Amino acid sequence: MTQSNELRSLLEAVAAGKLNPDAALSKLKYFDYEPVGDFAKVDHHRSFRTGFPEVIWGQDKTPGQIAGIMNKMRDRGNPTIMATRIERQIWEALQAQVPGLHYYPDAKICALQNRHRLPKRPGNLLILTAGTSDIPVAEEAAITAELCGFEVKRLWDVGVSGIHRLLDNRHVIEDADVLVVVAGMEGALPSVVAGLADCPIVAVPTSIGYGASFGGVAPLLTMLNSCAAGVAVMNIDNGFGAAILAGQILRTAQKFVERECSNT
């Protein structure tokens, strides 16, 4: 049965009183995807189910595949369409196929954005790095969060080798609702920050470091073994995942506020 036939059957069941609207809505959450050639199926209802749209993993895809997915999403009116892990030469190849595509070189993200339809989400998200070399991963998190509608503040190069740099910015940490802390080497910064902050910490280990850091495994293990409570740990170099987790935390907090307001 095709998707159009499934949708017609669903609407007819609601009209006939065989299915209530809430049950129909639940079914629609898992309904709408669209093939792109023979290589992809775009999940148009991802944001409907999870709060955030589908994002294209750009690494290992061809420019033609990325362009095909982006144009299909644009045809459906998605306010934000983004692809991660895009090298500059791939973006340059994409420009002729996807007009208006913007590139964020530090984050290696390219995006189409309708600023008039971009949601403005509440919450103060602060992203910190231990060192300058961690910035690309942190920028992946920052740009992802901004493209999802969050306000982001950045605090770079405040690692534990010069702890006074971090302590001089305690007021910035105290103002945050969620913190994303990005660190390589031994990965100690998230534990230190978690001892200062009263909000959730999303820790991101990076592959920056000498040989014994094992491409990010050493900071990953440090963060997983943190003695500070309230630290969630992402995979190595996963700035995108950190932004989405931080965004879900902020969205959940807003849902509680809205629920309380509706009950008063």
C-alpha positions as CSV (number, residue, x, y, z in Angstrom):
1,M,0.0,0.0,0.0
2,T,1.4,3.4,-0.9
3,Q,1.7,6.2,1.6
4,S,-1.1,8.2,-0.1
5,N,-3.4,5.2,0.3
6,E,-2.4,4.7,3.9
7,L,-3.1,8.4,4.6
8,R,-6.5,8.2,2.9
9,S,-7.4,5.1,4.9
10,L,-6.3,6.8,8.1
11,L,-8.4,9.9,7.4
12,E,-11.4,7.8,6.4
13,A,-11.1,5.9,9.7
14,V,-11.2,9.2,11.6
15,A,-14.1,10.5,9.6
16,A,-16.1,7.2,10.3
17,G,-15.4,7.4,14.0
18,K,-13.4,4.2,13.9
19,L,-10.2,6.0,15.0
20,N,-10.0,8.9,17.4
21,P,-7.9,11.9,16.5
22,D,-5.2,11.3,19.2
23,A,-4.6,7.7,17.8
24,A,-4.4,9.1,14.3
25,L,-1.9,11.7,15.4
26,S,0.2,9.0,17.0
27,K,0.2,7.1,13.7
28,L,1.1,10.1,11.7
29,K,4.3,10.7,13.8
30,Y,5.8,7.6,12.2
31,F,4.3,8.0,8.7
32,D,5.9,10.5,6.4
33,Y,9.2,9.6,4.7
34,E,10.2,10.2,1.1
35,P,12.6,8.3,-1.1
36,V,15.5,10.2,-2.8
37,G,16.6,8.2,-5.8
38,D,17.7,4.7,-4.6
39,F,20.1,5.9,-1.9
40,A,18.1,7.7,0.8
41,K,14.7,8.0,2.5
42,V,14.1,11.5,4.0
43,D,12.3,11.4,7.4
44,H,10.1,14.6,7.1
45,H,8.4,14.0,10.4
46,R,11.6,13.7,12.5
47,S,11.0,17.1,14.0
48,F,7.3,16.2,14.6
49,R,8.4,13.2,16.7
50,T,11.6,14.4,18.4
51,G,11.5,18.2,18.3
52,F,14.5,18.5,15.9
53,P,14.6,17.9,12.1
54,E,16.6,15.2,10.3
55,V,20.2,16.3,9.8
56,I,22.4,14.9,7.0
57,W,25.6,13.2,7.8
58,G,27.8,14.5,5.0
59,Q,30.9,12.5,5.5
60,D,31.1,9.6,3.0
61,K,28.2,10.9,0.9
62,T,28.7,12.2,-2.6
63,P,27.9,15.8,-3.4
64,G,25.1,14.5,-5.6
65,Q,23.6,12.5,-2.8
66,I,23.8,15.4,-0.4
67,A,22.2,17.8,-2.9
68,G,19.4,15.4,-3.7
69,I,18.5,15.1,0.0
70,M,18.7,18.8,0.6
71,N,16.6,19.8,-2.3
72,K,13.9,17.2,-1.4
73,M,13.8,18.7,2.1
74,R,13.6,22.2,0.7
75,D,10.7,21.2,-1.5
76,R,8.8,20.3,1.7
77,G,9.5,23.7,3.3
78,N,11.8,22.7,6.1
79,P,13.0,25.9,7.8
80,T,16.4,24.5,8.6
81,I,18.3,22.0,6.5
82,M,21.9,21.1,7.5
83,A,24.6,18.7,6.8
84,T,27.6,17.9,9.1
85,R,31.2,16.9,8.4
86,I,31.3,18.8,5.1
87,E,34.8,19.6,3.8
88,R,35.2,22.9,1.9
89,Q,35.7,21.2,-1.5
90,I,32.4,19.3,-1.0
91,W,30.6,22.6,-0.2
92,E,32.1,24.2,-3.3
93,A,30.8,21.3,-5.4
94,L,27.4,21.6,-3.7
95,Q,26.9,25.3,-4.5
96,A,25.8,24.8,-8.1
97,Q,23.3,22.2,-7.1
98,V,21.9,23.8,-4.0
99,P,21.5,27.6,-4.4
100,G,21.8,29.7,-1.3
101,L,23.8,27.1,0.7
102,H,25.8,28.6,3.5
103,Y,29.1,27.1,4.9
104,Y,30.5,27.3,8.4
105,P,34.1,26.3,7.9
106,D,35.1,25.8,11.6
107,A,32.2,23.6,12.2
108,K,32.3,21.9,8.8
109,I,28.5,22.4,8.5
110,C,26.6,23.6,5.5
111,A,23.0,24.8,5.8
112,L,20.0,26.2,4.1
113,Q,18.0,28.4,6.5
114,N,14.7,30.3,6.3
115,R,15.3,32.8,9.1
116,H,11.7,33.9,9.1
117,R,10.6,30.4,10.0
118,L,13.4,29.5,12.4
119,P,12.0,28.7,15.9
120,K,13.3,30.8,18.8
121,R,13.8,28.4,21.7
122,P,14.3,29.5,25.3
123,G,17.3,28.7,27.4
124,N,20.9,29.8,27.8
125,L,23.4,27.4,26.3
126,L,27.1,27.9,27.1
127,I,29.8,26.0,25.2
128,L,33.4,25.8,26.6
129,T,36.6,24.4,25.3
130,A,39.7,23.4,27.2
131,G,42.0,24.6,24.3
132,T,42.0,26.3,21.0
133,S,42.4,23.0,19.2
134,D,39.1,21.8,20.5
135,I,37.2,24.7,18.8
136,P,36.2,22.8,15.6
137,V,34.2,20.2,17.7
138,A,32.8,23.0,19.9
139,E,31.8,25.0,16.8
140,E,30.0,21.9,15.4
141,A,27.9,22.0,18.6
142,A,27.5,25.7,18.6
143,I,26.3,26.0,15.0
144,T,24.0,23.0,15.4
145,A,22.4,24.6,18.4
146,E,22.0,28.0,16.7
147,L,20.5,26.4,13.6
148,C,18.0,24.7,15.9
149,G,17.0,28.1,17.3
150,F,18.9,28.3,20.6
151,E,21.0,31.2,21.9
152,V,24.6,30.1,22.3
153,K,27.5,31.7,24.2
154,R,31.1,30.6,23.6
155,L,34.0,30.5,26.0
156,W,37.2,29.2,24.4
157,D,40.6,28.1,25.8
158,V,39.8,27.9,29.6
159,G,41.4,24.5,30.3
160,V,42.8,23.3,33.6
161,S,46.4,24.1,32.7
162,G,45.5,27.7,33.5
163,I,42.6,27.3,35.8
164,H,42.4,31.0,36.6
165,R,41.1,31.6,33.1
166,L,38.1,29.4,34.0
167,L,37.6,30.9,37.4
168,D,37.6,34.4,36.0
169,N,34.5,33.4,34.1
170,R,32.4,31.9,36.9
171,H,29.7,34.5,36.4
172,V,29.2,33.2,32.8
173,I,28.9,29.6,34.0
174,E,26.4,30.6,36.7
175,D,24.2,32.2,34.1
176,A,24.0,29.1,31.9
177,D,21.1,26.6,31.8
178,V,23.1,23.9,30.1
179,L,26.8,23.6,29.6
180,V,28.6,21.8,26.8
181,V,32.3,21.2,27.8
182,V,34.7,20.1,25.0
183,A,38.2,18.9,25.9
184,G,41.0,16.7,24.6
185,M,44.3,15.7,26.2
186,E,43.3,14.1,29.6
187,G,39.8,15.6,29.5
188,A,39.6,17.0,33.0
189,L,37.7,20.2,32.3
190,P,34.1,18.8,32.5
191,S,34.7,17.5,36.0
192,V,36.1,20.9,37.1
193,V,33.2,22.7,35.6
194,A,30.6,20.3,37.0
195,G,32.0,21.2,40.5
196,L,31.2,24.9,39.8
197,A,27.8,24.7,38.0
198,D,24.3,24.0,39.1
199,C,23.0,22.8,35.7
200,P,23.5,19.8,33.5
201,I,26.9,19.2,31.9
202,V,27.3,17.6,28.5
203,A,31.0,16.5,28.1
204,V,32.6,16.0,24.7
205,P,36.0,14.3,24.4
206,T,38.1,15.3,21.4
207,S,40.8,13.4,19.5
208,I,43.3,16.2,20.3
209,G,46.3,15.0,22.3
210,Y,49.6,13.2,22.3
211,G,49.9,9.4,21.5
212,A,48.8,8.2,24.9
213,S,45.5,10.0,24.5
214,F,44.7,7.2,21.9
215,G,42.8,9.5,19.6
216,G,40.4,10.7,22.3
217,V,40.0,7.4,24.3
218,A,41.9,8.9,27.3
219,P,39.6,12.0,27.7
220,L,36.6,9.8,27.0
221,L,37.5,7.5,29.9
222,T,38.3,10.5,32.2
223,M,34.9,11.9,31.5
224,L,33.1,8.6,32.0
225,N,34.9,8.2,35.4
226,S,34.2,11.8,36.5
227,C,33.8,12.1,40.3
228,A,31.5,15.1,39.7
229,A,27.8,14.4,39.4
230,G,25.5,15.5,36.6
231,V,27.9,14.9,33.7
232,A,26.6,13.2,30.5
233,V,29.4,12.1,28.1
234,M,29.2,12.0,24.3
235,N,31.3,10.0,21.9
236,I,34.6,11.3,20.7
237,D,34.4,14.5,18.6
238,N,30.6,14.4,18.6
239,G,29.8,18.1,18.9
240,F,26.5,17.6,17.0
241,G,25.2,15.0,19.4
242,A,26.1,17.2,22.3
243,A,24.1,20.1,20.9
244,I,21.0,17.9,20.4
245,L,21.2,16.5,23.9
246,A,21.6,20.0,25.4
247,G,18.7,21.1,23.2
248,Q,16.5,18.3,24.4
249,I,17.3,19.2,28.1
250,L,16.2,22.8,27.4
251,R,13.1,21.7,25.5
252,T,12.1,19.4,28.4
253,A,12.5,22.2,30.9
254,Q,10.2,24.4,28.7
255,K,7.6,21.6,28.5
256,F,7.5,21.6,32.3
257,V,7.0,25.3,32.4
258,E,4.2,25.2,29.8
259,R,2.5,22.3,31.6
260,E,2.5,24.2,34.9
261,C,1.1,27.3,33.2
262,S,-1.7,25.3,31.6
263,N,-2.6,23.7,35.0
264,T,-2.9,27.1,36.8
